[in-house]
Amino acid sequence: MTDRPARPSLRRPVGALAALLAATLVLTACLGPDGQRAFDLVNHERTTRGIAALENDLVLNAKAQAWAEVLAGRRTLSHSSLSDGVPAGWVRLTENVGRGGSADAVHAGLMGSPSHRANVLDRRVSRVGLGAARASDGALYVVQVFSG
């Protein structure tokens, strides 16, 4: 009888990977107070008009948060490379970016713009990712990524 070579155990690396993934999902799911307020305002606009509320999407949250932090760091507004980091399967993908003193102020500005308002109220989207970051001057940068 011959001895078989020992098989490396996959339990530790897989366990460590699972723990890292769980921690990432928990952190990504936490919008923070400004992000949560922006999410609530979007869904309030939709539901008061009889439009289905949007699902908070963890992948879109990560994308939106990363871009909000870039904008806050640069202290400027611009759109991201929209499809970067978004998994395949979407039919509609749009983005709103805004800056203001609070989530309410940013939301009011976005709703005052016909194209941004259309993104918020689009019945063809079902998921949203929100990101919010403060610049060194105190301005709040909000990114909304809509997918359907």
N, CA, C and O atoms as a GROMACS GRO file, in nm:
protein
  592
    1MET      N    1   0.084  -0.117   0.000
    1MET     CA    2   0.000   0.000   0.000
    1MET      C    3   0.089   0.124   0.000
    1MET      O    4   0.185   0.134   0.076
    2THR      N    5   0.055   0.219  -0.088
    2THR     CA    6   0.132   0.342  -0.096
    2THR      C    7   0.056   0.455  -0.028
    2THR      O    8  -0.067   0.459  -0.028
    3ASP      N    9   0.130   0.543   0.026
    3ASP     CA   10   0.068   0.659   0.090
    3ASP      C   11   0.036   0.764  -0.016
    3ASP      O   12   0.115   0.791  -0.106
    4ARG      N   13  -0.080   0.822  -0.002
    4ARG     CA   14  -0.119   0.932  -0.091
    4ARG      C   15  -0.058   1.060  -0.037
    4ARG      O   16  -0.045   1.078   0.084
    5PRO      N   17  -0.021   1.149  -0.126
    5PRO     CA   18   0.026   1.278  -0.077
    5PRO      C   19  -0.088   1.351  -0.007
    5PRO      O   20  -0.204   1.340  -0.045
    6ALA      N   21  -0.054   1.424   0.094
    6ALA     CA   22  -0.155   1.500   0.169
    6ALA      C   23  -0.218   1.604   0.078
    6ALA      O   24  -0.148   1.672   0.002
    7ARG      N   25  -0.348   1.617   0.086
    7ARG     CA   26  -0.419   1.719   0.009
    7ARG      C   27  -0.422   1.847   0.090
    7ARG      O   28  -0.451   1.844   0.210
    8PRO      N   29  -0.392   1.957   0.029
    8PRO     CA   30  -0.398   2.083   0.105
    8PRO      C   31  -0.542   2.111   0.148
    8PRO      O   32  -0.637   2.086   0.073
    9SER      N   33  -0.556   2.163   0.265
    9SER     CA   34  -0.689   2.196   0.316
    9SER      C   35  -0.735   2.328   0.255
    9SER      O   36  -0.662   2.427   0.255
   10LEU      N   37  -0.857   2.328   0.204
   10LEU     CA   38  -0.914   2.450   0.149
   10LEU      C   39  -1.000   2.522   0.251
   10LEU      O   40  -1.049   2.632   0.224
   11ARG      N   41  -1.018   2.464   0.366
   11ARG     CA   42  -1.109   2.524   0.465
   11ARG      C   43  -1.064   2.660   0.512
   11ARG      O   44  -1.144   2.753   0.518
   12ARG      N   45  -0.937   2.674   0.544
   12ARG     CA   46  -0.892   2.803   0.594
   12ARG      C   47  -0.902   2.913   0.488
   12ARG      O   48  -0.961   3.017   0.517
   13PRO      N   49  -0.848   2.894   0.366
   13PRO     CA   50  -0.862   3.002   0.267
   13PRO      C   51  -1.006   3.031   0.232
   13PRO      O   52  -1.044   3.147   0.218
   14VAL      N   53  -1.088   2.928   0.217
   14VAL     CA   54  -1.228   2.950   0.185
   14VAL      C   55  -1.297   3.022   0.300
   14VAL      O   56  -1.377   3.113   0.277
   15GLY      N   57  -1.268   2.982   0.423
   15GLY     CA   58  -1.326   3.048   0.540
   15GLY      C   59  -1.285   3.193   0.549
   15GLY      O   60  -1.366   3.280   0.580
   16ALA      N   61  -1.158   3.221   0.521
   16ALA     CA   62  -1.109   3.359   0.525
   16ALA      C   63  -1.175   3.442   0.415
   16ALA      O   64  -1.212   3.558   0.436
   17LEU      N   65  -1.190   3.382   0.297
   17LEU     CA   66  -1.255   3.451   0.187
   17LEU      C   67  -1.401   3.480   0.220
   17LEU      O   68  -1.451   3.589   0.191
   18ALA      N   69  -1.468   3.383   0.279
   18ALA     CA   70  -1.608   3.403   0.317
   18ALA      C   71  -1.620   3.515   0.420
   18ALA      O   72  -1.712   3.596   0.412
   19ALA      N   73  -1.530   3.520   0.516
   19ALA     CA   74  -1.533   3.626   0.619
   19ALA      C   75  -1.508   3.762   0.556
   19ALA      O   76  -1.574   3.860   0.590
   20LEU      N   77  -1.413   3.769   0.463
   20LEU     CA   78  -1.384   3.895   0.394
   20LEU      C   79  -1.504   3.940   0.313
   20LEU      O   80  -1.540   4.058   0.315
   21LEU      N   81  -1.566   3.848   0.240
   21LEU     CA   82  -1.684   3.880   0.161
   21LEU      C   83  -1.798   3.929   0.250
   21LEU      O   84  -1.865   4.027   0.217
   22ALA      N   85  -1.820   3.862   0.362
   22ALA     CA   86  -1.928   3.902   0.454
   22ALA      C   87  -1.901   4.043   0.508
   22ALA      O   88  -1.993   4.125   0.516
   23ALA      N   89  -1.777   4.070   0.545
   23ALA     CA   90  -1.743   4.202   0.597
   23ALA      C   91  -1.763   4.309   0.490
   23ALA      O   92  -1.812   4.418   0.519
   24THR      N   93  -1.725   4.279   0.367
   24THR     CA   94  -1.742   4.373   0.256
   24THR      C   95  -1.889   4.401   0.232
   24THR      O   96  -1.928   4.516   0.212
   25LEU      N   97  -1.972   4.296   0.235
   25LEU     CA   98  -2.115   4.316   0.213
   25LEU      C   99  -2.177   4.399   0.324
   25LEU      O  100  -2.262   4.484   0.298
   26VAL      N  101  -2.136   4.377   0.448
   26VAL     CA  102  -2.190   4.455   0.559
   26VAL      C  103  -2.151   4.601   0.543
   26VAL      O  104  -2.235   4.690   0.559
   27LEU      N  105  -2.024   4.627   0.512
   27LEU     CA  106  -1.980   4.765   0.494
   27LEU      C  107  -2.047   4.831   0.375
   27LEU      O  108  -2.083   4.948   0.382
   28THR      N  109  -2.064   4.756   0.267
   28THR     CA  110  -2.127   4.812   0.147
   28THR      C  111  -2.274   4.840   0.172
   28THR      O  112  -2.329   4.937   0.121
   29ALA      N  113  -2.339   4.754   0.251
   29ALA     CA  114  -2.482   4.772   0.275
   29ALA      C  115  -2.509   4.895   0.360
   29ALA      O  116  -2.618   4.952   0.352
   30CYS      N  117  -2.414   4.937   0.440
   30CYS     CA  118  -2.432   5.053   0.527
   30CYS      C  119  -2.414   5.180   0.446
   30CYS      O  120  -2.304   5.214   0.401
   31LEU      N  121  -2.523   5.249   0.427
   31LEU     CA  122  -2.518   5.370   0.346
   31LEU      C  123  -2.467   5.491   0.424
   31LEU      O  124  -2.425   5.589   0.364
   32GLY      N  125  -2.470   5.484   0.554
   32GLY     CA  126  -2.440   5.603   0.632
   32GLY      C  127  -2.562   5.693   0.633
   32GLY      O  128  -2.653   5.674   0.552
   33PRO      N  129  -2.566   5.791   0.722
   33PRO     CA  130  -2.686   5.874   0.733
   33PRO      C  131  -2.720   5.952   0.606
   33PRO      O  132  -2.837   5.961   0.570
   34ASP      N  133  -2.621   6.009   0.538
   34ASP     CA  134  -2.649   6.087   0.417
   34ASP      C  135  -2.696   5.996   0.304
   34ASP      O  136  -2.790   6.030   0.233
   35GLY      N  137  -2.630   5.883   0.286
   35GLY     CA  138  -2.670   5.788   0.182
   35GLY      C  139  -2.808   5.730   0.208
   35GLY      O  140  -2.889   5.715   0.116
   36GLN      N  141  -2.835   5.698   0.334
   36GLN     CA  142  -2.967   5.645   0.370
   36GLN      C  143  -3.076   5.749   0.344
   36GLN      O  144  -3.183   5.716   0.295
   37ARG      N  145  -3.048   5.874   0.379
   37ARG     CA  146  -3.145   5.980   0.355
   37ARG      C  147  -3.171   5.997   0.205
   37ARG      O  148  -3.286   6.013   0.163
   38ALA      N  149  -3.065   5.993   0.125
   38ALA     CA  150  -3.081   6.004  -0.020
   38ALA      C  151  -3.164   5.888  -0.074
   38ALA      O  152  -3.250   5.908  -0.160
   39PHE      N  153  -3.140   5.768  -0.024
   39PHE     CA  154  -3.217   5.650  -0.064
   39PHE      C  155  -3.364   5.668  -0.028
   39PHE      O  156  -3.453   5.642  -0.110
   40ASP      N  157  -3.391   5.711   0.096
   40ASP     CA  158  -3.528   5.731   0.141
   40ASP      C  159  -3.600   5.837   0.058
   40ASP      O  160  -3.718   5.821   0.026
   41LEU      N  161  -3.531   5.945   0.024
   41LEU     CA  162  -3.593   6.051  -0.056
   41LEU      C  163  -3.630   6.002  -0.196
   41LEU      O  164  -3.737   6.034  -0.246
   42VAL      N  165  -3.542   5.923  -0.257
   42VAL     CA  166  -3.572   5.868  -0.390
   42VAL      C  167  -3.696   5.780  -0.383
   42VAL      O  168  -3.787   5.795  -0.465
   43ASN      N  169  -3.701   5.691  -0.286
   43ASN     CA  170  -3.816   5.601  -0.278
   43ASN      C  171  -3.944   5.674  -0.237
   43ASN      O  172  -4.053   5.634  -0.276
   44HIS      N  173  -3.932   5.779  -0.158
   44HIS     CA  174  -4.050   5.859  -0.125
   44HIS      C  175  -4.107   5.925  -0.251
   44HIS      O  176  -4.229   5.925  -0.271
   45GLU      N  177  -4.020   5.981  -0.334
   45GLU     CA  178  -4.065   6.042  -0.460
   45GLU      C  179  -4.140   5.940  -0.544
   45GLU      O  180  -4.245   5.970  -0.602
   46ARG      N  181  -4.087   5.819  -0.551
   46ARG     CA  182  -4.148   5.716  -0.635
   46ARG      C  183  -4.280   5.668  -0.576
   46ARG      O  184  -4.380   5.663  -0.647
   47THR      N  185  -4.282   5.632  -0.450
   47THR     CA  186  -4.402   5.570  -0.393
   47THR      C  187  -4.518   5.669  -0.382
   47THR      O  188  -4.634   5.628  -0.393
   48THR      N  189  -4.490   5.798  -0.361
   48THR     CA  190  -4.600   5.895  -0.354
   48THR      C  191  -4.664   5.916  -0.491
   48THR      O  192  -4.773   5.973  -0.501
   49ARG      N  193  -4.597   5.871  -0.597
   49ARG     CA  194  -4.651   5.880  -0.733
   49ARG      C  195  -4.700   5.744  -0.785
   49ARG      O  196  -4.732   5.730  -0.903
   50GLY      N  197  -4.706   5.646  -0.696
   50GLY     CA  198  -4.754   5.515  -0.736
   50GLY      C  199  -4.652   5.433  -0.814
   50GLY      O  200  -4.688   5.338  -0.883
   51ILE      N  201  -4.525   5.470  -0.803
   51ILE     CA  202  -4.417   5.397  -0.870
   51ILE      C  203  -4.350   5.308  -0.764
   51ILE      O  204  -4.329   5.351  -0.651
   52ALA      N  205  -4.317   5.185  -0.802
   52ALA     CA  206  -4.256   5.091  -0.708
   52ALA      C  207  -4.126   5.147  -0.651
   52ALA      O  208  -4.048   5.211  -0.721
   53ALA      N  209  -4.105   5.122  -0.522
   53ALA     CA  210  -3.980   5.158  -0.456
   53ALA      C  211  -3.865   5.080  -0.518
   53ALA      O  212  -3.884   4.969  -0.568
   54LEU      N  213  -3.748   5.137  -0.513
   54LEU     CA  214  -3.629   5.072  -0.567
   54LEU      C  215  -3.562   4.986  -0.462
   54LEU      O  216  -3.562   5.018  -0.343
   55GLU      N  217  -3.505   4.875  -0.506
   55GLU     CA  218  -3.426   4.787  -0.420
   55GLU      C  219  -3.287   4.847  -0.406
   55GLU      O  220  -3.229   4.895  -0.503
   56ASN      N  221  -3.234   4.845  -0.284
   56ASN     CA  222  -3.099   4.891  -0.258
   56ASN      C  223  -3.003   4.780  -0.304
   56ASN      O  224  -3.004   4.671  -0.248
   57ASP      N  225  -2.922   4.808  -0.406
   57ASP     CA  226  -2.832   4.710  -0.466
   57ASP      C  227  -2.690   4.728  -0.411
   57ASP      O  228  -2.632   4.836  -0.422
   58LEU      N  229  -2.635   4.622  -0.353
   58LEU     CA  230  -2.504   4.630  -0.289
   58LEU      C  231  -2.391   4.662  -0.388
   58LEU      O  232  -2.302   4.740  -0.356
   59VAL      N  233  -2.395   4.603  -0.507
   59VAL     CA  234  -2.291   4.630  -0.606
   59VAL      C  235  -2.300   4.774  -0.654
   59VAL      O  236  -2.198   4.842  -0.667
   60LEU      N  237  -2.421   4.820  -0.681
   60LEU     CA  238  -2.438   4.959  -0.724
   60LEU      C  239  -2.401   5.055  -0.611
   60LEU      O  240  -2.348   5.163  -0.638
   61ASN      N  241  -2.428   5.018  -0.485
   61ASN     CA  242  -2.387   5.101  -0.372
   61ASN      C  243  -2.235   5.119  -0.372
   61ASN      O  244  -2.185   5.230  -0.354
   62ALA      N  245  -2.163   5.010  -0.392
   62ALA     CA  246  -2.016   5.016  -0.390
   62ALA      C  247  -1.966   5.109  -0.501
   62ALA      O  248  -1.877   5.190  -0.479
   63LYS      N  249  -2.023   5.096  -0.619
   63LYS     CA  250  -1.985   5.181  -0.732
   63LYS      C  251  -2.016   5.328  -0.702
   63LYS      O  252  -1.931   5.415  -0.720
   64ALA      N  253  -2.138   5.353  -0.654
   64ALA     CA  254  -2.180   5.491  -0.626
   64ALA      C  255  -2.096   5.552  -0.514
   64ALA      O  256  -2.057   5.669  -0.523
   65GLN      N  257  -2.068   5.476  -0.409
   65GLN     CA  258  -1.989   5.528  -0.298
   65GLN      C  259  -1.847   5.560  -0.342
   65GLN      O  260  -1.792   5.665  -0.306
   66ALA      N  261  -1.788   5.471  -0.419
   66ALA     CA  262  -1.652   5.496  -0.467
   66ALA      C  263  -1.646   5.624  -0.551
   66ALA      O  264  -1.553   5.703  -0.538
   67TRP      N  265  -1.747   5.643  -0.637
   67TRP     CA  266  -1.747   5.762  -0.722
   67TRP      C  267  -1.775   5.889  -0.641
   67TRP      O  268  -1.717   5.994  -0.668
   68ALA      N  269  -1.864   5.879  -0.542
   68ALA     CA  270  -1.892   5.995  -0.456
   68ALA      C  271  -1.764   6.039  -0.384
   68ALA      O  272  -1.739   6.158  -0.369
   69GLU      N  273  -1.684   5.943  -0.341
   69GLU     CA  274  -1.558   5.977  -0.273
   69GLU      C  275  -1.459   6.042  -0.368
   69GLU      O  276  -1.386   6.133  -0.329
   70VAL      N  277  -1.456   5.996  -0.494
   70VAL     CA  278  -1.370   6.060  -0.595
   70VAL      C  279  -1.415   6.205  -0.615
   70VAL      O  280  -1.332   6.296  -0.615
   71LEU      N  281  -1.545   6.225  -0.633
   71LEU     CA  282  -1.596   6.361  -0.656
   71LEU      C  283  -1.567   6.452  -0.537
   71LEU      O  284  -1.525   6.566  -0.555
   72ALA      N  285  -1.589   6.402  -0.416
   72ALA     CA  286  -1.563   6.482  -0.296
   72ALA      C  287  -1.414   6.517  -0.287
   72ALA      O  288  -1.378   6.628  -0.248
   73GLY      N  289  -1.329   6.421  -0.322
   73GLY     CA  290  -1.186   6.447  -0.320
   73GLY      C  291  -1.144   6.551  -0.422
   73GLY      O  292  -1.055   6.632  -0.396
   74ARG      N  293  -1.206   6.550  -0.538
   74ARG     CA  294  -1.176   6.646  -0.645
   74ARG      C  295  -1.252   6.777  -0.628
   74ARG      O  296  -1.214   6.880  -0.685
   75ARG      N  297  -1.361   6.773  -0.550
   75ARG     CA  298  -1.450   6.886  -0.530
   75ARG      C  299  -1.504   6.937  -0.664
   75ARG      O  300  -1.502   7.056  -0.694
   76THR      N  301  -1.552   6.841  -0.743
   76THR     CA  302  -1.611   6.872  -0.874
   76THR      C  303  -1.716   6.768  -0.907
   76THR      O  304  -1.717   6.659  -0.849
   77LEU      N  305  -1.805   6.800  -1.000
   77LEU     CA  306  -1.907   6.705  -1.044
   77LEU      C  307  -1.873   6.654  -1.184
   77LEU      O  308  -1.838   6.731  -1.273
   78SER      N  309  -1.884   6.524  -1.200
   78SER     CA  310  -1.873   6.460  -1.332
   78SER      C  311  -1.931   6.320  -1.319
   78SER      O  312  -1.942   6.265  -1.210
   79HIS      N  313  -1.967   6.264  -1.432
   79HIS     CA  314  -2.022   6.129  -1.431
   79HIS      C  315  -1.910   6.027  -1.436
   79HIS      O  316  -1.800   6.054  -1.486
   80SER      N  317  -1.939   5.908  -1.384
   80SER     CA  318  -1.844   5.798  -1.387
   80SER      C  319  -1.847   5.730  -1.524
   80SER      O  320  -1.929   5.765  -1.609
   81SER      N  321  -1.758   5.636  -1.544
   81SER     CA  322  -1.769   5.544  -1.659
   81SER      C  323  -1.876   5.446  -1.616
   81SER      O  324  -1.849   5.348  -1.547
   82LEU      N  325  -1.997   5.472  -1.658
   82LEU     CA  326  -2.116   5.415  -1.597
   82LEU      C  327  -2.116   5.264  -1.587
   82LEU      O  328  -2.151   5.210  -1.482
   83SER      N  329  -2.080   5.194  -1.691
   83SER     CA  330  -2.091   5.048  -1.686
   83SER      C  331  -1.974   4.981  -1.616
   83SER      O  332  -1.980   4.861  -1.589
   84ASP      N  333  -1.868   5.055  -1.585
   84ASP     CA  334  -1.754   4.996  -1.513
   84ASP      C  335  -1.798   4.947  -1.375
   84ASP      O  336  -1.856   5.021  -1.297
   85GLY      N  337  -1.768   4.821  -1.348
   85GLY     CA  338  -1.799   4.764  -1.217
   85GLY      C  339  -1.941   4.717  -1.200
   85GLY      O  340  -1.978   4.672  -1.091
   86VAL      N  341  -2.022   4.726  -1.303
   86VAL     CA  342  -2.162   4.683  -1.295
   86VAL      C  343  -2.174   4.548  -1.366
   86VAL      O  344  -2.137   4.537  -1.482
   87PRO      N  345  -2.226   4.446  -1.297
   87PRO     CA  346  -2.237   4.316  -1.361
   87PRO      C  347  -2.332   4.319  -1.482
   87PRO      O  348  -2.421   4.403  -1.491
   88ALA      N  349  -2.310   4.227  -1.572
   88ALA     CA  350  -2.395   4.216  -1.691
   88ALA      C  351  -2.538   4.182  -1.650
   88ALA      O  352  -2.562   4.138  -1.538
   89GLY      N  353  -2.630   4.204  -1.740
   89GLY     CA  354  -2.769   4.168  -1.714
   89GLY      C  355  -2.862   4.288  -1.708
   89GLY      O  356  -2.984   4.270  -1.706
   90TRP      N  357  -2.810   4.407  -1.704
   90TRP     CA  358  -2.896   4.525  -1.699
   90TRP      C  359  -2.941   4.561  -1.839
   90TRP      O  360  -2.872   4.533  -1.937
   91VAL      N  361  -3.057   4.622  -1.847
   91VAL     CA  362  -3.110   4.672  -1.973
   91VAL      C  363  -3.102   4.824  -1.975
   91VAL      O  364  -3.078   4.886  -2.078
   92ARG      N  365  -3.121   4.883  -1.857
   92ARG     CA  366  -3.118   5.029  -1.842
   92ARG      C  367  -3.024   5.063  -1.728
   92ARG      O  368  -3.030   5.002  -1.621
   93LEU      N  369  -2.936   5.160  -1.751
   93LEU     CA  370  -2.839   5.201  -1.650
   93LEU      C  371  -2.822   5.352  -1.662
   93LEU      O  372  -2.783   5.402  -1.768
   94THR      N  373  -2.851   5.425  -1.554
   94THR     CA  374  -2.839   5.571  -1.555
   94THR      C  375  -2.775   5.616  -1.424
   94THR      O  376  -2.766   5.539  -1.328
   95GLU      N  377  -2.731   5.741  -1.423
   95GLU     CA  378  -2.661   5.793  -1.305
   95GLU      C  379  -2.696   5.940  -1.285
   95GLU      O  380  -2.704   6.018  -1.380
   96ASN      N  381  -2.718   5.975  -1.160
   96ASN     CA  382  -2.731   6.115  -1.119
   96ASN      C  383  -2.615   6.147  -1.026
   96ASN      O  384  -2.579   6.065  -0.942
   97VAL      N  385  -2.558   6.265  -1.040
   97VAL     CA  386  -2.457   6.314  -0.946
   97VAL      C  387  -2.499   6.454  -0.903
   97VAL      O  388  -2.548   6.533  -0.984
   98GLY      N  389  -2.479   6.483  -0.777
   98GLY     CA  390  -2.517   6.614  -0.726
   98GLY      C  391  -2.432   6.657  -0.608
   98GLY      O  392  -2.366   6.575  -0.545
   99ARG      N  393  -2.436   6.786  -0.580
   99ARG     CA  394  -2.359   6.843  -0.470
   99ARG      C  395  -2.446   6.944  -0.397
   99ARG      O  396  -2.523   7.018  -0.459
  100GLY      N  397  -2.434   6.947  -0.265
  100GLY     CA  398  -2.509   7.043  -0.186
  100GLY      C  399  -2.469   7.036  -0.040
  100GLY      O  400  -2.374   6.967  -0.004
  101GLY      N  401  -2.543   7.106   0.042
  101GLY     CA  402  -2.512   7.108   0.184
  101GLY      C  403  -2.568   6.990   0.261
  101GLY      O  404  -2.520   6.957   0.370
  102SER      N  405  -2.669   6.925   0.203
  102SER     CA  406  -2.733   6.811   0.270
  102SER      C  407  -2.794   6.720   0.165
  102SER      O  408  -2.806   6.757   0.048
  103ALA      N  409  -2.831   6.599   0.207
  103ALA     CA  410  -2.897   6.507   0.114
  103ALA      C  411  -3.027   6.568   0.063
  103ALA      O  412  -3.061   6.549  -0.054
  104ASP      N  413  -3.100   6.639   0.148
  104ASP     CA  414  -3.224   6.704   0.106
  104ASP      C  415  -3.199   6.810  -0.001
  104ASP      O  416  -3.275   6.821  -0.097
  105ALA      N  417  -3.093   6.888   0.017
  105ALA     CA  418  -3.061   6.993  -0.080
  105ALA      C  419  -3.020   6.932  -0.214
  105ALA      O  420  -3.061   6.981  -0.320
  106VAL      N  421  -2.939   6.826  -0.210
  106VAL     CA  422  -2.899   6.760  -0.335
  106VAL      C  423  -3.022   6.702  -0.403
  106VAL      O  424  -3.038   6.715  -0.524
  107HIS      N  425  -3.108   6.638  -0.326
  107HIS     CA  426  -3.229   6.578  -0.382
  107HIS      C  427  -3.317   6.685  -0.448
  107HIS      O  428  -3.368   6.664  -0.558
  108ALA      N  429  -3.335   6.797  -0.382
  108ALA     CA  430  -3.417   6.905  -0.438
  108ALA      C  431  -3.358   6.953  -0.570
  108ALA      O  432  -3.431   6.978  -0.666
  109GLY      N  433  -3.226   6.965  -0.577
  109GLY     CA  434  -3.163   7.007  -0.701
  109GLY      C  435  -3.182   6.905  -0.813
  109GLY      O  436  -3.210   6.942  -0.927
  110LEU      N  437  -3.168   6.778  -0.780
  110LEU     CA  438  -3.187   6.674  -0.880
  110LEU      C  439  -3.331   6.670  -0.929
  110LEU      O  440  -3.356   6.654  -1.049
  111MET      N  441  -3.426   6.684  -0.838
  111MET     CA  442  -3.567   6.680  -0.877
  111MET      C  443  -3.606   6.805  -0.956
  111MET      O  444  -3.706   6.804  -1.028
  112GLY      N  445  -3.529   6.913  -0.944
  112GLY     CA  446  -3.554   7.035  -1.020
  112GLY      C  447  -3.501   7.029  -1.162
  112GLY      O  448  -3.528   7.118  -1.243
  113SER      N  449  -3.426   6.925  -1.193
  113SER     CA  450  -3.370   6.907  -1.328
  113SER      C  451  -3.450   6.800  -1.400
  113SER      O  452  -3.458   6.687  -1.352
  114PRO      N  453  -3.509   6.833  -1.516
  114PRO     CA  454  -3.593   6.735  -1.585
  114PRO      C  455  -3.525   6.600  -1.613
  114PRO      O  456  -3.588   6.496  -1.596
  115SER      N  457  -3.399   6.601  -1.654
  115SER     CA  458  -3.333   6.474  -1.687
  115SER      C  459  -3.301   6.393  -1.562
  115SER      O  460  -3.313   6.271  -1.563
  116HIS      N  461  -3.261   6.460  -1.454
  116HIS     CA  462  -3.231   6.388  -1.330
  116HIS      C  463  -3.360   6.336  -1.266
  116HIS      O  464  -3.365   6.224  -1.214
  117ARG      N  465  -3.463   6.418  -1.271
  117ARG     CA  466  -3.594   6.378  -1.219
  117ARG      C  467  -3.645   6.254  -1.293
  117ARG      O  468  -3.701   6.162  -1.233
  118ALA      N  469  -3.626   6.252  -1.426
  118ALA     CA  470  -3.668   6.138  -1.507
  118ALA      C  471  -3.597   6.010  -1.463
  118ALA      O  472  -3.657   5.903  -1.462
  119ASN      N  473  -3.470   6.020  -1.427
  119ASN     CA  474  -3.396   5.902  -1.378
  119ASN      C  475  -3.456   5.851  -1.248
  119ASN      O  476  -3.474   5.730  -1.231
  120VAL      N  477  -3.487   5.942  -1.156
  120VAL     CA  478  -3.545   5.902  -1.026
  120VAL      C  479  -3.680   5.834  -1.046
  120VAL      O  480  -3.711   5.736  -0.978
  121LEU      N  481  -3.761   5.886  -1.138
  121LEU     CA  482  -3.899   5.837  -1.154
  121LEU      C  483  -3.916   5.734  -1.267
  121LEU      O  484  -4.028   5.698  -1.300
  122ASP      N  485  -3.807   5.689  -1.323
  122ASP     CA  486  -3.813   5.593  -1.435
  122ASP      C  487  -3.870   5.459  -1.389
  122ASP      O  488  -3.813   5.392  -1.303
  123ARG      N  489  -3.983   5.420  -1.446
  123ARG     CA  490  -4.049   5.294  -1.410
  123ARG      C  491  -3.972   5.172  -1.462
  123ARG      O  492  -4.002   5.059  -1.422
  124ARG      N  493  -3.876   5.193  -1.549
  124ARG     CA  494  -3.800   5.081  -1.605
  124ARG      C  495  -3.685   5.037  -1.517
  124ARG      O  496  -3.622   4.935  -1.545
  125VAL      N  497  -3.655   5.111  -1.412
  125VAL     CA  498  -3.548   5.071  -1.320
  125VAL      C  499  -3.608   5.010  -1.194
  125VAL      O  500  -3.717   5.047  -1.152
  126SER      N  501  -3.535   4.916  -1.137
  126SER     CA  502  -3.584   4.848  -1.016
  126SER      C  503  -3.482   4.849  -0.903
  126SER      O  504  -3.515   4.813  -0.790
  127ARG      N  505  -3.359   4.889  -0.932
  127ARG     CA  506  -3.254   4.889  -0.830
  127ARG      C  507  -3.179   5.022  -0.833
  127ARG      O  508  -3.173   5.091  -0.935
  128VAL      N  509  -3.123   5.055  -0.718
  128VAL     CA  510  -3.044   5.177  -0.708
  128VAL      C  511  -2.927   5.153  -0.614
  128VAL      O  512  -2.936   5.077  -0.518
  129GLY      N  513  -2.819   5.220  -0.644
  129GLY     CA  514  -2.705   5.226  -0.553
  129GLY      C  515  -2.683   5.372  -0.519
  129GLY      O  516  -2.690   5.458  -0.605
  130LEU      N  517  -2.656   5.398  -0.393
  130LEU     CA  518  -2.636   5.535  -0.346
  130LEU      C  519  -2.499   5.549  -0.283
  130LEU      O  520  -2.453   5.460  -0.211
  131GLY      N  521  -2.436   5.659  -0.310
  131GLY     CA  522  -2.310   5.693  -0.245
  131GLY      C  523  -2.316   5.838  -0.201
  131GLY      O  524  -2.375   5.922  -0.269
  132ALA      N  525  -2.256   5.867  -0.088
  132ALA     CA  526  -2.253   6.004  -0.035
  132ALA      C  527  -2.120   6.025   0.036
  132ALA      O  528  -2.077   5.942   0.117
  133ALA      N  529  -2.055   6.137   0.004
  133ALA     CA  530  -1.926   6.168   0.065
  133ALA      C  531  -1.913   6.318   0.084
  133ALA      O  532  -1.959   6.397   0.001
  134ARG      N  533  -1.852   6.356   0.193
  134ARG     CA  534  -1.830   6.499   0.223
  134ARG      C  535  -1.691   6.541   0.179
  134ARG      O  536  -1.593   6.470   0.202
  135ALA      N  537  -1.684   6.655   0.116
  135ALA     CA  538  -1.557   6.715   0.078
  135ALA      C  539  -1.498   6.789   0.197
  135ALA      O  540  -1.566   6.809   0.298
  136SER      N  541  -1.373   6.829   0.184
  136SER     CA  542  -1.307   6.900   0.294
  136SER      C  543  -1.374   7.033   0.326
  136SER      O  544  -1.360   7.084   0.437
  137ASP      N  545  -1.447   7.091   0.231
  137ASP     CA  546  -1.519   7.216   0.255
  137ASP      C  547  -1.659   7.194   0.312
  137ASP      O  548  -1.733   7.290   0.334
  138GLY      N  549  -1.696   7.068   0.337
  138GLY     CA  550  -1.826   7.036   0.395
  138GLY      C  551  -1.935   7.004   0.295
  138GLY      O  552  -2.043   6.959   0.334
  139ALA      N  553  -1.911   7.027   0.166
  139ALA     CA  554  -2.012   6.997   0.065
  139ALA      C  555  -2.034   6.846   0.057
  139ALA      O  556  -1.941   6.767   0.069
  140LEU      N  557  -2.160   6.808   0.037
  140LEU     CA  558  -2.197   6.668   0.024
  140LEU      C  559  -2.210   6.634  -0.124
  140LEU      O  560  -2.278   6.703  -0.199
  141TYR      N  561  -2.144   6.527  -0.165
  141TYR     CA  562  -2.153   6.475  -0.301
  141TYR      C  563  -2.233   6.347  -0.296
  141TYR      O  564  -2.202   6.255  -0.221
  142VAL      N  565  -2.338   6.340  -0.378
  142VAL     CA  566  -2.427   6.224  -0.383
  142VAL      C  567  -2.423   6.166  -0.524
  142VAL      O  568  -2.431   6.239  -0.622
  143VAL      N  569  -2.412   6.034  -0.530
  143VAL     CA  570  -2.419   5.962  -0.658
  143VAL      C  571  -2.530   5.860  -0.647
  143VAL      O  572  -2.538   5.785  -0.550
  144GLN      N  573  -2.615   5.858  -0.748
  144GLN     CA  574  -2.724   5.761  -0.759
  144GLN      C  575  -2.702   5.684  -0.888
  144GLN      O  576  -2.690   5.744  -0.995
  145VAL      N  577  -2.696   5.551  -0.879
  145VAL     CA  578  -2.683   5.465  -0.998
  145VAL      C  579  -2.807   5.379  -1.005
  145VAL      O  580  -2.834   5.300  -0.915
  146PHE      N  581  -2.883   5.394  -1.113
  146PHE     CA  582  -3.010   5.323  -1.132
  146PHE      C  583  -2.992   5.212  -1.235
  146PHE      O  584  -2.924   5.231  -1.336
  147SER      N  585  -3.054   5.097  -1.208
  147SER     CA  586  -3.043   4.984  -1.299
  147SER      C  587  -3.177   4.913  -1.313
  147SER      O  588  -3.256   4.907  -1.218
  148GLY      N  589  -3.201   4.862  -1.430
  148GLY     CA  590  -3.323   4.785  -1.452
  148GLY      C  591  -3.305   4.688  -1.566
  148GLY      O  592  -3.398   4.615  -1.599
   0.00000   0.00000   0.00000
